[in-house]
Structures are given as C-alpha cells and as structure tokens.
Amino acid sequence: MLQLAELFSLAGKSAVVTGGAKGIGQAIAMRFAEAGARVLITDIDEPAVRGTAEAIRASGHSCEAMTADAANPDHGQEVVRQASERFGRLDILVNNAGIFPFTPALQITPEQWDRVLNTNLRGPFFFSQAAAKAMIAAGHPGRIINIASIDALHPTGALAHYDASKGGLVMLTKALALELAPFGILVNAIAPGGIATPGAAAAAQHFAQLAGGSEHAAASFLARLPLKRMGDPDEIARVALFLASSAADYITGELIVVDGGYLLS
C-alpha cells in the first residue's frame, strides 16, 4: 500500500498544461511541479508563459514553456512531440486553455462561435488525441484532465457559445474515458465555479455592463454562493493534483464540481 506522500507524488512524471501562463493553469503547473512533475506549460501569451516558467524554476522546480494556440490541432501534435522529446515521456495532459467572451445569444456571430468552440472543445479533443497516441505508443498509462465549467450544467447568461463548448467538453471527457480505458489512460474533468483569476475579472466586468451595473452583478453572484466568497485558482489546482495522482487510480469519466456550493442554490 502506498504511503500518503507517495499517493500524491508526481515524481518521475511529466505533464503538459495548456493556458498555463495565468490563473488556473498557472496554479496547476505550480502544484504539479511542487509534486515533482516535469511540466511544460503552453499559452498564446509568450511573455507571460515564459515568466511563469521562470518563476516556477526559481522556486526550485522543473518547468518549461512553449507558445501554442490551444485551438490549433497542429500545435497539439507539436506540444506533445516537444514534451516527449524534452522529458522522454508524457504522462499527464491538462486541457485548461479556454475563452469566455460574454455576448448575448442574439449577437453571437459565426466567427465568435467558431473561435470559442475551436478553443474550448475542438482543441482539447485534438490535444487529447495527440497525447493519447503518444502514451499508447510508449506503452504506459496516462491522465487527461479537462477543465470544464459549472456552465456545462447551468447557464450564466450571455455565454451560449461557451456553455455549449463546456457541455460538449464534459461529454467528450466521458467518451474519451470509455475508449481510452483499455490503454490505462484515465480521463476526468473539473467544473470550476467563480474563481478569482485575471481573465474572470475582465470577463465579469464586461458581463456586469451587460447586466446593468457591476455592483448588482457582483452582489447577485456572491449572494448565491453558500461559502460567500470566490474560489482561488489553487483550489482548482489541488483537485487537478488529486486526479493526476495515484489517489485517483480508480476514477475515470467523472466530473468534479468545485464551485463553493453555487449549484446548490
């Protein structure tokens, strides 16, 4: 039986975290590196992704950075190739990169729809496909963790494209879990609620304008939270660490909601 410290250790493992420059992705990369994993973070923001990697290395852990667009299947193949070459193997993929531009349904354009679906759903599929092929070819098990959203279960409003993408991501998680289980690849998802990230703050400000005032929108959201506070990115990272670790060896195809009780009300 593994000791507690061994259960949550990622020593000897390597991981890719998309959208790893800021927010939830950054927090996941930090926790994985702290747990002993060699981490490659990707993002479209080159200065930010390299800055995060430098900060993680400065803390004494292993982290490398790469500029990549999560919506581009070719980038998915290249990211997996780079991770396999740099680390000798790829054990964990976290599909975290995502966008959520608040737009009323009647104003969403085909271009906006495609941009959101390509980033939030098409991209994770092809990144997962590339990662799974590499894991299977190398003959070892692996983990894929998709960052979904409570909007996959309950609409916020003015996010029809985002809600569709995250609902699809939850079902994609289950479909991949079923097909990849024979190869020892576990696929799970996390549905964050209101998490205090730079991206969420900017999006919330825009939503507040659509809703008719920032104070009203913020107060309405917080009033619905049983815990009466926004979540911290590290609170999502801890769940990701659990799913990546040996503590979750018998879990696949599941969605873990981390929302401070938002969906209870």
matplotlib code that plots the C-alpha trace (Angstrom):
import matplotlib.pyplot as plt

x = [0.0, 1.3, 2.1, 0.2, 3.2, 3.6, -0.1, 0.2, 3.7, 4.2, 7.9, 9.1, 6.1, 5.8, 2.9, 1.6, -0.7, -2.4, -3.2, -0.5, 0.6, -2.0, -4.9, -6.0, -3.4, -0.6, -1.8, -2.0, 1.5, 2.9, 1.2, 2.3, 5.9, 5.9, 4.7, 7.8, 6.5, 8.4, 6.0, 5.6, 3.2, 1.8, 0.0, -0.6, 0.9, 4.6, 6.0, 3.5, 4.1, 7.9, 7.5, 5.5, 8.0, 10.9, 9.0, 8.5, 12.1, 13.1, 11.2, 13.4, 11.1, 11.1, 9.1, 9.5, 7.4, 6.2, 4.0, 1.0, -2.6, -5.0, -7.3, -4.8, -4.6, -1.1, 0.1, -1.3, 0.9, 3.9, 3.4, 3.1, 6.2, 8.2, 7.1, 8.1, 11.5, 12.3, 11.1, 11.4, 7.7, 4.3, 2.1, -0.4, -2.3, -4.4, -6.6, -7.1, -6.9, -10.3, -12.0, -15.4, -16.3, -19.7, -22.0, -25.8, -27.0, -28.7, -25.4, -23.1, -21.5, -20.4, -16.8, -17.3, -19.0, -16.2, -13.5, -15.0, -15.8, -12.4, -10.5, -12.7, -13.8, -12.1, -8.7, -9.0, -10.0, -7.1, -4.6, -6.0, -5.8, -2.1, -1.3, -3.2, -1.4, 2.0, 1.1, -0.1, 2.9, 5.2, 3.2, 2.5, -0.7, -1.6, -4.0, -6.0, -7.8, -10.2, -11.1, -14.8, -17.1, -20.3, -21.7, -21.8, -24.5, -26.2, -26.1, -24.8, -26.3, -24.7, -22.5, -24.4, -21.2, -19.1, -21.9, -22.2, -18.4, -18.1, -21.2, -19.5, -16.3, -18.0, -19.4, -16.1, -14.4, -16.8, -16.4, -12.6, -12.6, -14.6, -12.3, -9.0, -9.6, -8.2, -4.9, -4.8, -5.5, -7.8, -9.8, -11.7, -12.9, -13.2, -16.0, -14.9, -17.4, -16.4, -12.6, -10.7, -8.5, -7.4, -9.4, -12.5, -12.2, -12.1, -15.0, -17.1, -16.6, -18.0, -20.9, -21.6, -22.0, -24.5, -26.3, -26.7, -24.1, -21.1, -22.2, -25.6, -24.0, -21.2, -23.6, -26.0, -23.3, -21.8, -25.3, -25.8, -22.6, -23.1, -19.5, -19.9, -16.5, -14.9, -12.6, -8.8, -7.1, -5.1, -8.4, -8.8, -5.1, -5.5, -8.3, -6.2, -3.3, -5.6, -6.8, -3.3, -2.0, -2.2, -5.0, -7.3, -6.3, -9.8, -11.6, -12.3, -15.1, -16.0, -16.8, -15.8, -17.6, -15.6, -18.0, -18.3, -21.8, -23.1, -25.2, -26.9, -29.0]
y = [0.0, 3.4, 5.9, 9.2, 11.1, 8.6, 8.8, 12.5, 12.4, 13.1, 12.3, 10.9, 12.1, 14.7, 17.0, 19.5, 22.3, 24.4, 28.0, 27.8, 31.4, 32.7, 31.8, 28.2, 26.9, 28.6, 27.3, 23.7, 24.0, 25.2, 22.3, 19.7, 21.0, 21.1, 17.4, 16.5, 16.5, 18.0, 20.5, 22.1, 25.0, 26.4, 29.7, 32.2, 34.9, 34.3, 36.8, 35.6, 31.9, 32.3, 34.4, 31.8, 29.1, 31.2, 31.8, 28.0, 27.3, 30.0, 28.1, 25.1, 23.0, 21.9, 23.8, 24.7, 27.0, 26.9, 29.3, 27.4, 28.0, 25.5, 25.9, 24.6, 20.8, 21.1, 22.8, 20.0, 17.5, 19.7, 20.3, 16.6, 15.9, 18.6, 17.2, 13.7, 14.8, 17.1, 14.8, 11.4, 10.7, 12.3, 11.2, 14.0, 16.4, 19.2, 20.9, 24.2, 26.9, 28.4, 31.6, 33.0, 36.3, 37.4, 38.1, 37.9, 34.9, 37.2, 39.0, 36.0, 35.9, 32.7, 33.9, 34.2, 30.8, 29.1, 30.8, 29.7, 26.1, 25.7, 26.8, 25.1, 21.9, 21.1, 22.0, 19.8, 16.9, 17.1, 17.8, 14.7, 12.6, 13.5, 12.9, 9.6, 8.4, 9.2, 7.4, 4.3, 4.2, 4.5, 1.7, 3.4, 4.7, 8.3, 11.0, 13.6, 16.3, 18.7, 22.0, 22.4, 24.8, 24.9, 26.5, 23.0, 22.3, 25.7, 28.7, 32.0, 34.1, 35.7, 32.7, 30.4, 29.5, 29.0, 26.9, 24.7, 24.2, 23.2, 21.0, 19.3, 19.0, 17.1, 14.5, 14.4, 13.5, 10.6, 9.4, 9.5, 7.8, 4.9, 4.5, 5.0, 3.0, -0.2, 1.6, 2.7, 6.3, 7.9, 11.0, 13.2, 16.8, 19.6, 22.2, 25.3, 27.9, 31.5, 31.6, 34.8, 34.9, 37.9, 36.5, 36.0, 39.5, 41.1, 38.9, 39.7, 43.4, 43.0, 40.9, 43.5, 46.1, 43.8, 43.1, 46.8, 47.6, 45.9, 46.2, 44.5, 41.7, 41.0, 41.1, 38.7, 36.2, 36.3, 36.1, 32.8, 31.3, 29.4, 29.9, 33.7, 34.0, 33.5, 30.5, 30.7, 29.1, 26.9, 25.3, 24.0, 23.0, 20.8, 18.9, 18.6, 17.2, 14.6, 13.5, 13.3, 11.3, 7.7, 8.7, 8.7, 5.5, 4.1, 7.2, 7.9, 9.6, 11.8, 15.5, 17.1, 20.3, 22.9, 25.9, 26.8, 25.4, 27.7, 25.0, 24.2, 27.4]
z = [0.0, -0.9, 1.8, 1.9, 0.5, -2.3, -3.2, -4.2, -5.6, -9.3, -9.2, -12.4, -14.3, -17.0, -17.7, -20.2, -19.0, -21.7, -20.8, -18.2, -18.1, -15.7, -13.4, -13.0, -15.5, -13.7, -10.3, -11.7, -13.2, -9.8, -7.9, -10.4, -10.3, -6.5, -6.5, -8.6, -12.1, -15.0, -16.5, -19.9, -19.9, -23.1, -23.9, -26.7, -24.4, -24.9, -22.3, -19.6, -20.2, -20.1, -17.0, -15.2, -16.1, -14.8, -11.5, -11.1, -11.8, -9.4, -6.7, -7.3, -9.5, -13.2, -15.7, -19.4, -21.6, -25.2, -27.2, -28.6, -29.6, -28.0, -30.9, -33.4, -33.8, -35.4, -32.2, -30.2, -32.1, -31.7, -28.0, -27.4, -29.5, -27.6, -24.3, -25.2, -26.5, -23.6, -20.9, -22.5, -22.0, -21.5, -18.6, -18.0, -20.2, -18.7, -21.2, -19.3, -22.0, -22.7, -23.6, -22.4, -24.2, -22.8, -25.7, -25.8, -27.9, -30.4, -31.0, -31.4, -34.9, -36.7, -36.2, -32.5, -32.2, -34.1, -32.1, -28.8, -29.9, -31.6, -28.4, -25.8, -27.5, -30.8, -29.4, -26.3, -28.5, -30.8, -28.0, -26.2, -29.3, -29.8, -26.1, -26.1, -29.2, -27.6, -24.3, -26.2, -28.5, -25.4, -23.7, -20.4, -18.8, -18.5, -17.4, -19.2, -17.2, -18.8, -17.2, -17.9, -16.0, -14.0, -17.1, -18.6, -16.0, -15.5, -17.9, -16.6, -19.4, -22.4, -22.9, -25.2, -27.2, -24.0, -22.4, -25.5, -25.6, -21.9, -22.1, -25.0, -23.1, -20.3, -22.7, -24.6, -21.3, -20.8, -24.4, -24.3, -20.8, -22.3, -25.4, -23.6, -20.5, -22.1, -22.5, -18.9, -19.7, -17.3, -18.4, -16.0, -15.8, -13.3, -13.3, -11.6, -10.4, -9.7, -9.5, -8.9, -12.0, -14.1, -17.0, -15.0, -13.5, -17.0, -18.3, -15.2, -15.8, -19.3, -18.1, -15.4, -18.1, -20.0, -16.7, -15.9, -13.3, -11.7, -8.1, -8.8, -10.8, -8.3, -5.4, -7.1, -7.8, -4.3, -2.7, -4.4, -3.1, 0.2, 1.0, 0.3, -1.5, -4.8, -5.2, -5.5, -8.5, -6.2, -5.0, -8.6, -8.8, -5.7, -7.4, -10.5, -8.5, -6.9, -10.4, -11.7, -8.7, -7.6, -5.2, -8.2, -9.8, -10.0, -11.3, -14.9, -16.9, -13.9, -13.5, -10.2, -9.4, -7.5, -7.1, -3.5, -3.5, -6.3, -7.9, -4.6, -4.7]

ax = plt.figure().add_subplot(projection="3d")
ax.plot(x, y, z, "-o")
ax.set_aspect("equal")
plt.show()
